[in-house]
């Protein structure tokens, strides 16, 4: 018997929340390593990766809520994740 896949947006978001949970734990870890009275600092590469994770999550959720259809109506259009640094 095949397992029925939940196609609702809520189910999709719940399955992908682990990405954001990892992000939160990482930021908590970085903040915990800072001594009181000091400003926290993060490596630029780490911050860029965190932003990428959030952007991908947002795009996935938006794509699930309202699938993109090309102008000719031949199906969904995949949007590539791009960043300008």
PyMOL Python script that loads the backbone (N, CA, C, O; Angstrom):
from pymol import cmd

cmd.read_pdbstr("""\
ATOM      1  N   UNK A   1       0.843  -1.166   0.000  1.00  0.00           N
ATOM      2  CA  UNK A   1       0.000   0.000   0.000  1.00  0.00           C
ATOM      3  C   UNK A   1       0.898   1.242   0.000  1.00  0.00           C
ATOM      4  O   UNK A   1       1.855   1.321   0.770  1.00  0.00           O
ATOM      5  N   UNK A   2       0.585   2.204  -0.864  1.00  0.00           N
ATOM      6  CA  UNK A   2       1.368   3.427  -0.930  1.00  0.00           C
ATOM      7  C   UNK A   2       0.917   4.404   0.145  1.00  0.00           C
ATOM      8  O   UNK A   2      -0.267   4.510   0.465  1.00  0.00           O
ATOM      9  N   UNK A   3       1.890   5.106   0.686  1.00  0.00           N
ATOM     10  CA  UNK A   3       1.592   6.122   1.697  1.00  0.00           C
ATOM     11  C   UNK A   3       1.044   7.361   0.998  1.00  0.00           C
ATOM     12  O   UNK A   3       1.625   7.840   0.024  1.00  0.00           O
ATOM     13  N   UNK A   4      -0.068   7.873   1.494  1.00  0.00           N
ATOM     14  CA  UNK A   4      -0.668   9.058   0.889  1.00  0.00           C
ATOM     15  C   UNK A   4       0.117  10.288   1.324  1.00  0.00           C
ATOM     16  O   UNK A   4       0.378  10.477   2.512  1.00  0.00           O
ATOM     17  N   UNK A   5       0.487  11.113   0.372  1.00  0.00           N
ATOM     18  CA  UNK A   5       1.282  12.299   0.630  1.00  0.00           C
ATOM     19  C   UNK A   5       0.355  13.475   0.882  1.00  0.00           C
ATOM     20  O   UNK A   5      -0.579  13.720   0.118  1.00  0.00           O
ATOM     21  N   UNK A   6       0.626  14.208   1.977  1.00  0.00           N
ATOM     22  CA  UNK A   6      -0.162  15.389   2.309  1.00  0.00           C
ATOM     23  C   UNK A   6       0.273  16.525   1.399  1.00  0.00           C
ATOM     24  O   UNK A   6       1.415  16.976   1.486  1.00  0.00           O
ATOM     25  N   UNK A   7      -0.604  16.995   0.535  1.00  0.00           N
ATOM     26  CA  UNK A   7      -0.273  18.032  -0.435  1.00  0.00           C
ATOM     27  C   UNK A   7      -0.623  19.429   0.054  1.00  0.00           C
ATOM     28  O   UNK A   7      -0.433  20.393  -0.687  1.00  0.00           O
ATOM     29  N   UNK A   8      -1.123  19.571   1.261  1.00  0.00           N
ATOM     30  CA  UNK A   8      -1.501  20.887   1.751  1.00  0.00           C
ATOM     31  C   UNK A   8      -0.260  21.713   2.071  1.00  0.00           C
ATOM     32  O   UNK A   8       0.816  21.171   2.326  1.00  0.00           O
ATOM     33  N   UNK A   9      -0.425  23.013   2.055  1.00  0.00           N
ATOM     34  CA  UNK A   9       0.671  23.918   2.363  1.00  0.00           C
ATOM     35  C   UNK A   9       1.134  23.727   3.799  1.00  0.00           C
ATOM     36  O   UNK A   9       2.335  23.764   4.070  1.00  0.00           O
ATOM     37  N   UNK A  10       0.204  23.523   4.716  1.00  0.00           N
ATOM     38  CA  UNK A  10       0.578  23.321   6.114  1.00  0.00           C
ATOM     39  C   UNK A  10       1.478  22.104   6.277  1.00  0.00           C
ATOM     40  O   UNK A  10       2.480  22.167   6.989  1.00  0.00           O
ATOM     41  N   UNK A  11       1.138  21.018   5.636  1.00  0.00           N
ATOM     42  CA  UNK A  11       1.957  19.815   5.711  1.00  0.00           C
ATOM     43  C   UNK A  11       3.332  20.033   5.116  1.00  0.00           C
ATOM     44  O   UNK A  11       4.330  19.540   5.641  1.00  0.00           O
ATOM     45  N   UNK A  12       3.384  20.763   4.032  1.00  0.00           N
ATOM     46  CA  UNK A  12       4.656  21.072   3.379  1.00  0.00           C
ATOM     47  C   UNK A  12       5.546  21.884   4.306  1.00  0.00           C
ATOM     48  O   UNK A  12       6.734  21.595   4.445  1.00  0.00           O
ATOM     49  N   UNK A  13       4.974  22.898   4.938  1.00  0.00           N
ATOM     50  CA  UNK A  13       5.738  23.770   5.833  1.00  0.00           C
ATOM     51  C   UNK A  13       6.237  22.978   7.034  1.00  0.00           C
ATOM     52  O   UNK A  13       7.392  23.127   7.433  1.00  0.00           O
ATOM     53  N   UNK A  14       5.396  22.149   7.606  1.00  0.00           N
ATOM     54  CA  UNK A  14       5.792  21.359   8.774  1.00  0.00           C
ATOM     55  C   UNK A  14       6.965  20.448   8.428  1.00  0.00           C
ATOM     56  O   UNK A  14       7.876  20.280   9.240  1.00  0.00           O
ATOM     57  N   UNK A  15       6.954  19.864   7.242  1.00  0.00           N
ATOM     58  CA  UNK A  15       8.049  18.968   6.838  1.00  0.00           C
ATOM     59  C   UNK A  15       9.354  19.719   6.634  1.00  0.00           C
ATOM     60  O   UNK A  15      10.427  19.137   6.789  1.00  0.00           O
ATOM     61  N   UNK A  16       9.284  20.998   6.288  1.00  0.00           N
ATOM     62  CA  UNK A  16      10.490  21.762   5.987  1.00  0.00           C
ATOM     63  C   UNK A  16      10.928  22.683   7.128  1.00  0.00           C
ATOM     64  O   UNK A  16      11.877  23.449   6.966  1.00  0.00           O
ATOM     65  N   UNK A  17      10.266  22.621   8.253  1.00  0.00           N
ATOM     66  CA  UNK A  17      10.649  23.461   9.383  1.00  0.00           C
ATOM     67  C   UNK A  17      11.991  23.060   9.985  1.00  0.00           C
ATOM     68  O   UNK A  17      12.614  23.862  10.680  1.00  0.00           O
ATOM     69  N   UNK A  18      12.437  21.859   9.738  1.00  0.00           N
ATOM     70  CA  UNK A  18      13.716  21.428  10.301  1.00  0.00           C
ATOM     71  C   UNK A  18      14.859  22.323   9.836  1.00  0.00           C
ATOM     72  O   UNK A  18      15.816  22.545  10.578  1.00  0.00           O
ATOM     73  N   UNK A  19      14.765  22.837   8.612  1.00  0.00           N
ATOM     74  CA  UNK A  19      15.793  23.752   8.122  1.00  0.00           C
ATOM     75  C   UNK A  19      15.871  24.989   9.007  1.00  0.00           C
ATOM     76  O   UNK A  19      16.961  25.425   9.380  1.00  0.00           O
ATOM     77  N   UNK A  20      14.724  25.548   9.341  1.00  0.00           N
ATOM     78  CA  UNK A  20      14.706  26.745  10.171  1.00  0.00           C
ATOM     79  C   UNK A  20      15.106  26.440  11.605  1.00  0.00           C
ATOM     80  O   UNK A  20      15.704  27.284  12.273  1.00  0.00           O
ATOM     81  N   UNK A  21      14.787  25.250  12.084  1.00  0.00           N
ATOM     82  CA  UNK A  21      15.192  24.863  13.435  1.00  0.00           C
ATOM     83  C   UNK A  21      16.711  24.793  13.537  1.00  0.00           C
ATOM     84  O   UNK A  21      17.287  25.215  14.540  1.00  0.00           O
ATOM     85  N   UNK A  22      17.360  24.265  12.508  1.00  0.00           N
ATOM     86  CA  UNK A  22      18.821  24.210  12.492  1.00  0.00           C
ATOM     87  C   UNK A  22      19.387  25.622  12.481  1.00  0.00           C
ATOM     88  O   UNK A  22      20.366  25.905  13.171  1.00  0.00           O
ATOM     89  N   UNK A  23      18.783  26.497  11.712  1.00  0.00           N
ATOM     90  CA  UNK A  23      19.214  27.896  11.654  1.00  0.00           C
ATOM     91  C   UNK A  23      19.125  28.553  13.024  1.00  0.00           C
ATOM     92  O   UNK A  23      20.057  29.236  13.446  1.00  0.00           O
ATOM     93  N   UNK A  24      18.021  28.354  13.712  1.00  0.00           N
ATOM     94  CA  UNK A  24      17.832  28.940  15.036  1.00  0.00           C
ATOM     95  C   UNK A  24      18.863  28.407  16.023  1.00  0.00           C
ATOM     96  O   UNK A  24      19.439  29.172  16.796  1.00  0.00           O
ATOM     97  N   UNK A  25      19.097  27.100  15.998  1.00  0.00           N
ATOM     98  CA  UNK A  25      20.080  26.503  16.915  1.00  0.00           C
ATOM     99  C   UNK A  25      21.493  27.035  16.641  1.00  0.00           C
ATOM    100  O   UNK A  25      22.263  27.258  17.575  1.00  0.00           O
ATOM    101  N   UNK A  26      21.828  27.236  15.377  1.00  0.00           N
ATOM    102  CA  UNK A  26      23.136  27.758  15.033  1.00  0.00           C
ATOM    103  C   UNK A  26      23.317  29.180  15.547  1.00  0.00           C
ATOM    104  O   UNK A  26      24.364  29.507  16.105  1.00  0.00           O
ATOM    105  N   UNK A  27      22.312  30.025  15.365  1.00  0.00           N
ATOM    106  CA  UNK A  27      22.397  31.402  15.844  1.00  0.00           C
ATOM    107  C   UNK A  27      22.462  31.419  17.369  1.00  0.00           C
ATOM    108  O   UNK A  27      23.222  32.200  17.943  1.00  0.00           O
ATOM    109  N   UNK A  28      21.674  30.567  18.036  1.00  0.00           N
ATOM    110  CA  UNK A  28      21.738  30.473  19.497  1.00  0.00           C
ATOM    111  C   UNK A  28      23.136  30.078  19.944  1.00  0.00           C
ATOM    112  O   UNK A  28      23.660  30.627  20.914  1.00  0.00           O
ATOM    113  N   UNK A  29      23.745  29.122  19.238  1.00  0.00           N
ATOM    114  CA  UNK A  29      25.093  28.666  19.584  1.00  0.00           C
ATOM    115  C   UNK A  29      26.101  29.807  19.436  1.00  0.00           C
ATOM    116  O   UNK A  29      26.966  29.995  20.292  1.00  0.00           O
ATOM    117  N   UNK A  30      25.982  30.559  18.354  1.00  0.00           N
ATOM    118  CA  UNK A  30      26.900  31.680  18.129  1.00  0.00           C
ATOM    119  C   UNK A  30      26.722  32.748  19.212  1.00  0.00           C
ATOM    120  O   UNK A  30      27.710  33.315  19.679  1.00  0.00           O
ATOM    121  N   UNK A  31      25.503  33.026  19.610  1.00  0.00           N
ATOM    122  CA  UNK A  31      25.253  34.021  20.649  1.00  0.00           C
ATOM    123  C   UNK A  31      25.730  33.545  22.015  1.00  0.00           C
ATOM    124  O   UNK A  31      26.207  34.346  22.818  1.00  0.00           O
ATOM    125  N   UNK A  32      25.605  32.254  22.284  1.00  0.00           N
ATOM    126  CA  UNK A  32      26.030  31.714  23.572  1.00  0.00           C
ATOM    127  C   UNK A  32      27.554  31.786  23.727  1.00  0.00           C
ATOM    128  O   UNK A  32      28.059  31.841  24.849  1.00  0.00           O
ATOM    129  N   UNK A  33      28.275  31.787  22.626  1.00  0.00           N
ATOM    130  CA  UNK A  33      29.730  31.830  22.679  1.00  0.00           C
ATOM    131  C   UNK A  33      30.295  33.229  22.896  1.00  0.00           C
ATOM    132  O   UNK A  33      31.508  33.390  23.028  1.00  0.00           O
ATOM    133  N   UNK A  34      29.441  34.229  22.935  1.00  0.00           N
ATOM    134  CA  UNK A  34      29.882  35.607  23.099  1.00  0.00           C
ATOM    135  C   UNK A  34      29.828  35.967  24.580  1.00  0.00           C
ATOM    136  O   UNK A  34      28.839  35.689  25.258  1.00  0.00           O
ATOM    137  N   UNK A  35      30.895  36.585  25.077  1.00  0.00           N
ATOM    138  CA  UNK A  35      30.933  37.004  26.472  1.00  0.00           C
ATOM    139  C   UNK A  35      29.991  38.186  26.679  1.00  0.00           C
ATOM    140  O   UNK A  35      29.802  39.000  25.775  1.00  0.00           O
ATOM    141  N   UNK A  36      29.402  38.278  27.872  1.00  0.00           N
ATOM    142  CA  UNK A  36      28.505  39.407  28.153  1.00  0.00           C
ATOM    143  C   UNK A  36      29.222  40.743  27.945  1.00  0.00           C
ATOM    144  O   UNK A  36      30.368  40.915  28.361  1.00  0.00           O
ATOM    145  N   UNK A  37      28.542  41.669  27.307  1.00  0.00           N
ATOM    146  CA  UNK A  37      29.103  42.986  27.053  1.00  0.00           C
ATOM    147  C   UNK A  37      29.816  43.104  25.715  1.00  0.00           C
ATOM    148  O   UNK A  37      30.159  44.207  25.290  1.00  0.00           O
ATOM    149  N   UNK A  38      30.043  41.980  25.048  1.00  0.00           N
ATOM    150  CA  UNK A  38      30.681  42.019  23.734  1.00  0.00           C
ATOM    151  C   UNK A  38      29.626  41.924  22.639  1.00  0.00           C
ATOM    152  O   UNK A  38      28.538  41.389  22.851  1.00  0.00           O
ATOM    153  N   UNK A  39      29.962  42.446  21.474  1.00  0.00           N
ATOM    154  CA  UNK A  39      29.077  42.318  20.328  1.00  0.00           C
ATOM    155  C   UNK A  39      29.356  41.005  19.610  1.00  0.00           C
ATOM    156  O   UNK A  39      30.516  40.651  19.402  1.00  0.00           O
ATOM    157  N   UNK A  40      28.313  40.284  19.233  1.00  0.00           N
ATOM    158  CA  UNK A  40      28.538  39.030  18.504  1.00  0.00           C
ATOM    159  C   UNK A  40      29.032  39.309  17.090  1.00  0.00           C
ATOM    160  O   UNK A  40      28.619  40.284  16.463  1.00  0.00           O
ATOM    161  N   UNK A  41      29.906  38.461  16.599  1.00  0.00           N
ATOM    162  CA  UNK A  41      30.389  38.559  15.223  1.00  0.00           C
ATOM    163  C   UNK A  41      30.198  37.199  14.560  1.00  0.00           C
ATOM    164  O   UNK A  41      30.346  36.148  15.185  1.00  0.00           O
ATOM    165  N   UNK A  42      29.863  37.256  13.268  1.00  0.00           N
ATOM    166  CA  UNK A  42      29.687  36.021  12.507  1.00  0.00           C
ATOM    167  C   UNK A  42      30.480  36.137  11.211  1.00  0.00           C
ATOM    168  O   UNK A  42      30.610  37.219  10.638  1.00  0.00           O
ATOM    169  N   UNK A  43      30.989  35.038  10.776  1.00  0.00           N
ATOM    170  CA  UNK A  43      31.730  34.966   9.536  1.00  0.00           C
ATOM    171  C   UNK A  43      30.801  35.303   8.359  1.00  0.00           C
ATOM    172  O   UNK A  43      29.644  34.882   8.348  1.00  0.00           O
ATOM    173  N   UNK A  44      31.292  36.047   7.387  1.00  0.00           N
ATOM    174  CA  UNK A  44      30.479  36.466   6.249  1.00  0.00           C
ATOM    175  C   UNK A  44      29.904  35.258   5.500  1.00  0.00           C
ATOM    176  O   UNK A  44      28.738  35.270   5.106  1.00  0.00           O
ATOM    177  N   UNK A  45      30.714  34.226   5.308  1.00  0.00           N
ATOM    178  CA  UNK A  45      30.238  33.030   4.609  1.00  0.00           C
ATOM    179  C   UNK A  45      29.080  32.379   5.355  1.00  0.00           C
ATOM    180  O   UNK A  45      28.123  31.912   4.737  1.00  0.00           O
ATOM    181  N   UNK A  46      29.165  32.348   6.672  1.00  0.00           N
ATOM    182  CA  UNK A  46      28.100  31.774   7.480  1.00  0.00           C
ATOM    183  C   UNK A  46      26.807  32.565   7.331  1.00  0.00           C
ATOM    184  O   UNK A  46      25.731  31.983   7.187  1.00  0.00           O
ATOM    185  N   UNK A  47      26.911  33.878   7.365  1.00  0.00           N
ATOM    186  CA  UNK A  47      25.716  34.723   7.214  1.00  0.00           C
ATOM    187  C   UNK A  47      25.118  34.547   5.827  1.00  0.00           C
ATOM    188  O   UNK A  47      23.895  34.488   5.694  1.00  0.00           O
ATOM    189  N   UNK A  48      25.942  34.463   4.797  1.00  0.00           N
ATOM    190  CA  UNK A  48      25.434  34.245   3.444  1.00  0.00           C
ATOM    191  C   UNK A  48      24.707  32.910   3.341  1.00  0.00           C
ATOM    192  O   UNK A  48      23.664  32.821   2.693  1.00  0.00           O
ATOM    193  N   UNK A  49      25.250  31.873   3.975  1.00  0.00           N
ATOM    194  CA  UNK A  49      24.596  30.566   3.963  1.00  0.00           C
ATOM    195  C   UNK A  49      23.269  30.603   4.713  1.00  0.00           C
ATOM    196  O   UNK A  49      22.298  29.976   4.288  1.00  0.00           O
ATOM    197  N   UNK A  50      23.220  31.332   5.824  1.00  0.00           N
ATOM    198  CA  UNK A  50      21.974  31.468   6.565  1.00  0.00           C
ATOM    199  C   UNK A  50      20.912  32.166   5.720  1.00  0.00           C
ATOM    200  O   UNK A  50      19.754  31.748   5.695  1.00  0.00           O
ATOM    201  N   UNK A  51      21.312  33.223   5.034  1.00  0.00           N
ATOM    202  CA  UNK A  51      20.378  33.933   4.158  1.00  0.00           C
ATOM    203  C   UNK A  51      19.903  33.039   3.017  1.00  0.00           C
ATOM    204  O   UNK A  51      18.725  33.064   2.661  1.00  0.00           O
ATOM    205  N   UNK A  52      20.799  32.258   2.447  1.00  0.00           N
ATOM    206  CA  UNK A  52      20.411  31.328   1.383  1.00  0.00           C
ATOM    207  C   UNK A  52      19.358  30.347   1.885  1.00  0.00           C
ATOM    208  O   UNK A  52      18.371  30.080   1.199  1.00  0.00           O
ATOM    209  N   UNK A  53      19.572  29.814   3.080  1.00  0.00           N
ATOM    210  CA  UNK A  53      18.630  28.857   3.646  1.00  0.00           C
ATOM    211  C   UNK A  53      17.243  29.477   3.794  1.00  0.00           C
ATOM    212  O   UNK A  53      16.242  28.855   3.439  1.00  0.00           O
ATOM    213  N   UNK A  54      17.184  30.702   4.318  1.00  0.00           N
ATOM    214  CA  UNK A  54      15.895  31.367   4.505  1.00  0.00           C
ATOM    215  C   UNK A  54      15.249  31.675   3.157  1.00  0.00           C
ATOM    216  O   UNK A  54      14.043  31.490   2.994  1.00  0.00           O
ATOM    217  N   UNK A  55      16.037  32.144   2.191  1.00  0.00           N
ATOM    218  CA  UNK A  55      15.492  32.459   0.872  1.00  0.00           C
ATOM    219  C   UNK A  55      14.927  31.218   0.187  1.00  0.00           C
ATOM    220  O   UNK A  55      13.849  31.273  -0.405  1.00  0.00           O
ATOM    221  N   UNK A  56      15.638  30.114   0.263  1.00  0.00           N
ATOM    222  CA  UNK A  56      15.169  28.875  -0.350  1.00  0.00           C
ATOM    223  C   UNK A  56      13.881  28.410   0.322  1.00  0.00           C
ATOM    224  O   UNK A  56      12.946  27.984  -0.355  1.00  0.00           O
ATOM    225  N   UNK A  57      13.829  28.490   1.646  1.00  0.00           N
ATOM    226  CA  UNK A  57      12.634  28.096   2.372  1.00  0.00           C
ATOM    227  C   UNK A  57      11.439  28.943   1.942  1.00  0.00           C
ATOM    228  O   UNK A  57      10.361  28.414   1.672  1.00  0.00           O
ATOM    229  N   UNK A  58      11.638  30.265   1.881  1.00  0.00           N
ATOM    230  CA  UNK A  58      10.547  31.169   1.498  1.00  0.00           C
ATOM    231  C   UNK A  58      10.079  30.875   0.074  1.00  0.00           C
ATOM    232  O   UNK A  58       8.877  30.830  -0.189  1.00  0.00           O
ATOM    233  N   UNK A  59      11.020  30.676  -0.839  1.00  0.00           N
ATOM    234  CA  UNK A  59      10.646  30.368  -2.220  1.00  0.00           C
ATOM    235  C   UNK A  59       9.895  29.048  -2.317  1.00  0.00           C
ATOM    236  O   UNK A  59       8.933  28.940  -3.078  1.00  0.00           O
ATOM    237  N   UNK A  60      10.321  28.044  -1.557  1.00  0.00           N
ATOM    238  CA  UNK A  60       9.626  26.756  -1.555  1.00  0.00           C
ATOM    239  C   UNK A  60       8.198  26.899  -1.046  1.00  0.00           C
ATOM    240  O   UNK A  60       7.267  26.330  -1.616  1.00  0.00           O
ATOM    241  N   UNK A  61       8.031  27.665   0.034  1.00  0.00           N
ATOM    242  CA  UNK A  61       6.693  27.845   0.604  1.00  0.00           C
ATOM    243  C   UNK A  61       5.813  28.643  -0.355  1.00  0.00           C
ATOM    244  O   UNK A  61       4.648  28.301  -0.555  1.00  0.00           O
ATOM    245  N   UNK A  62       6.362  29.701  -0.946  1.00  0.00           N
ATOM    246  CA  UNK A  62       5.592  30.478  -1.915  1.00  0.00           C
ATOM    247  C   UNK A  62       5.221  29.627  -3.122  1.00  0.00           C
ATOM    248  O   UNK A  62       4.109  29.730  -3.639  1.00  0.00           O
ATOM    249  N   UNK A  63       6.141  28.793  -3.569  1.00  0.00           N
ATOM    250  CA  UNK A  63       5.876  27.918  -4.712  1.00  0.00           C
ATOM    251  C   UNK A  63       4.818  26.882  -4.403  1.00  0.00           C
ATOM    252  O   UNK A  63       4.047  26.506  -5.286  1.00  0.00           O
ATOM    253  N   UNK A  64       4.764  26.415  -3.172  1.00  0.00           N
ATOM    254  CA  UNK A  64       3.756  25.449  -2.766  1.00  0.00           C
ATOM    255  C   UNK A  64       2.388  26.106  -2.659  1.00  0.00           C
ATOM    256  O   UNK A  64       1.372  25.508  -3.012  1.00  0.00           O
ATOM    257  N   UNK A  65       2.371  27.353  -2.166  1.00  0.00           N
ATOM    258  CA  UNK A  65       1.096  28.053  -1.977  1.00  0.00           C
ATOM    259  C   UNK A  65       0.483  28.457  -3.308  1.00  0.00           C
ATOM    260  O   UNK A  65      -0.730  28.350  -3.484  1.00  0.00           O
ATOM    261  N   UNK A  66       1.293  28.915  -4.242  1.00  0.00           N
ATOM    262  CA  UNK A  66       0.782  29.324  -5.557  1.00  0.00           C
ATOM    263  C   UNK A  66       1.785  28.915  -6.625  1.00  0.00           C
ATOM    264  O   UNK A  66       2.720  29.661  -6.915  1.00  0.00           O
ATOM    265  N   UNK A  67       1.599  27.732  -7.216  1.00  0.00           N
ATOM    266  CA  UNK A  67       2.554  27.251  -8.213  1.00  0.00           C
ATOM    267  C   UNK A  67       2.642  28.205  -9.398  1.00  0.00           C
ATOM    268  O   UNK A  67       1.629  28.724  -9.867  1.00  0.00           O
ATOM    269  N   UNK A  68       3.853  28.426  -9.871  1.00  0.00           N
ATOM    270  CA  UNK A  68       4.082  29.292 -11.023  1.00  0.00           C
ATOM    271  C   UNK A  68       3.756  28.524 -12.304  1.00  0.00           C
ATOM    272  O   UNK A  68       4.153  27.370 -12.468  1.00  0.00           O
ATOM    273  N   UNK A  69       3.038  29.172 -13.194  1.00  0.00           N
ATOM    274  CA  UNK A  69       2.703  28.574 -14.480  1.00  0.00           C
ATOM    275  C   UNK A  69       3.286  29.455 -15.565  1.00  0.00           C
ATOM    276  O   UNK A  69       3.182  30.680 -15.503  1.00  0.00           O
ATOM    277  N   UNK A  70       3.903  28.829 -16.566  1.00  0.00           N
ATOM    278  CA  UNK A  70       4.484  29.635 -17.634  1.00  0.00           C
ATOM    279  C   UNK A  70       3.391  30.293 -18.460  1.00  0.00           C
ATOM    280  O   UNK A  70       2.221  29.928 -18.350  1.00  0.00           O
ATOM    281  N   UNK A  71       3.766  31.259 -19.282  1.00  0.00           N
ATOM    282  CA  UNK A  71       2.799  32.060 -20.036  1.00  0.00           C
ATOM    283  C   UNK A  71       2.004  31.239 -21.026  1.00  0.00           C
ATOM    284  O   UNK A  71       0.865  31.584 -21.341  1.00  0.00           O
ATOM    285  N   UNK A  72       2.578  30.164 -21.520  1.00  0.00           N
ATOM    286  CA  UNK A  72       1.880  29.334 -22.493  1.00  0.00           C
ATOM    287  C   UNK A  72       0.981  28.307 -21.812  1.00  0.00           C
ATOM    288  O   UNK A  72       0.238  27.588 -22.480  1.00  0.00           O
ATOM    289  N   UNK A  73       1.047  28.239 -20.478  1.00  0.00           N
ATOM    290  CA  UNK A  73       0.180  27.324 -19.738  1.00  0.00           C
ATOM    291  C   UNK A  73       0.566  25.872 -19.865  1.00  0.00           C
ATOM    292  O   UNK A  73      -0.287  24.993 -19.744  1.00  0.00           O
ATOM    293  N   UNK A  74       1.845  25.596 -20.108  1.00  0.00           N
ATOM    294  CA  UNK A  74       2.289  24.220 -20.302  1.00  0.00           C
ATOM    295  C   UNK A  74       2.799  23.566 -19.035  1.00  0.00           C
ATOM    296  O   UNK A  74       3.378  22.481 -19.097  1.00  0.00           O
ATOM    297  N   UNK A  75       2.601  24.190 -17.896  1.00  0.00           N
ATOM    298  CA  UNK A  75       3.040  23.564 -16.655  1.00  0.00           C
ATOM    299  C   UNK A  75       3.748  24.530 -15.747  1.00  0.00           C
ATOM    300  O   UNK A  75       3.765  25.739 -15.978  1.00  0.00           O
ATOM    301  N   UNK A  76       4.332  23.975 -14.711  1.00  0.00           N
ATOM    302  CA  UNK A  76       5.006  24.791 -13.704  1.00  0.00           C
ATOM    303  C   UNK A  76       6.386  25.211 -14.192  1.00  0.00           C
ATOM    304  O   UNK A  76       7.050  24.487 -14.934  1.00  0.00           O
ATOM    305  N   UNK A  77       6.797  26.389 -13.761  1.00  0.00           N
ATOM    306  CA  UNK A  77       8.110  26.920 -14.091  1.00  0.00           C
ATOM    307  C   UNK A  77       8.964  26.866 -12.838  1.00  0.00           C
ATOM    308  O   UNK A  77       8.566  27.374 -11.790  1.00  0.00           O
ATOM    309  N   UNK A  78      10.132  26.255 -12.940  1.00  0.00           N
ATOM    310  CA  UNK A  78      11.051  26.189 -11.809  1.00  0.00           C
ATOM    311  C   UNK A  78      11.839  27.483 -11.735  1.00  0.00           C
ATOM    312  O   UNK A  78      12.418  27.915 -12.732  1.00  0.00           O
ATOM    313  N   UNK A  79      11.868  28.106 -10.570  1.00  0.00           N
ATOM    314  CA  UNK A  79      12.620  29.334 -10.378  1.00  0.00           C
ATOM    315  C   UNK A  79      13.956  28.989  -9.738  1.00  0.00           C
ATOM    316  O   UNK A  79      14.005  28.310  -8.712  1.00  0.00           O
ATOM    317  N   UNK A  80      15.026  29.452 -10.339  1.00  0.00           N
ATOM    318  CA  UNK A  80      16.357  29.189  -9.812  1.00  0.00           C
ATOM    319  C   UNK A  80      16.673  30.188  -8.702  1.00  0.00           C
ATOM    320  O   UNK A  80      16.301  31.358  -8.785  1.00  0.00           O
ATOM    321  N   UNK A  81      17.353  29.721  -7.677  1.00  0.00           N
ATOM    322  CA  UNK A  81      17.767  30.579  -6.585  1.00  0.00           C
ATOM    323  C   UNK A  81      19.068  31.261  -6.982  1.00  0.00           C
ATOM    324  O   UNK A  81      20.068  30.601  -7.263  1.00  0.00           O
ATOM    325  N   UNK A  82      19.042  32.585  -7.002  1.00  0.00           N
ATOM    326  CA  UNK A  82      20.242  33.337  -7.345  1.00  0.00           C
ATOM    327  C   UNK A  82      20.455  34.422  -6.314  1.00  0.00           C
ATOM    328  O   UNK A  82      19.499  34.983  -5.778  1.00  0.00           O
ATOM    329  N   UNK A  83      21.710  34.714  -6.041  1.00  0.00           N
ATOM    330  CA  UNK A  83      22.050  35.779  -5.103  1.00  0.00           C
ATOM    331  C   UNK A  83      23.119  36.649  -5.733  1.00  0.00           C
ATOM    332  O   UNK A  83      23.996  36.161  -6.446  1.00  0.00           O
ATOM    333  N   UNK A  84      23.038  37.923  -5.466  1.00  0.00           N
ATOM    334  CA  UNK A  84      24.072  38.857  -5.892  1.00  0.00           C
ATOM    335  C   UNK A  84      24.892  39.231  -4.681  1.00  0.00           C
ATOM    336  O   UNK A  84      24.353  39.773  -3.716  1.00  0.00           O
ATOM    337  N   UNK A  85      26.168  38.959  -4.706  1.00  0.00           N
ATOM    338  CA  UNK A  85      27.041  39.279  -3.572  1.00  0.00           C
ATOM    339  C   UNK A  85      27.856  40.485  -3.859  1.00  0.00           C
ATOM    340  O   UNK A  85      28.651  40.906  -3.019  1.00  0.00           O
TER     341      UNK A  85
END
""", "prot")
cmd.dss("prot")
cmd.show_as("cartoon", "prot")
cmd.util.cbc("prot")
cmd.orient("prot")
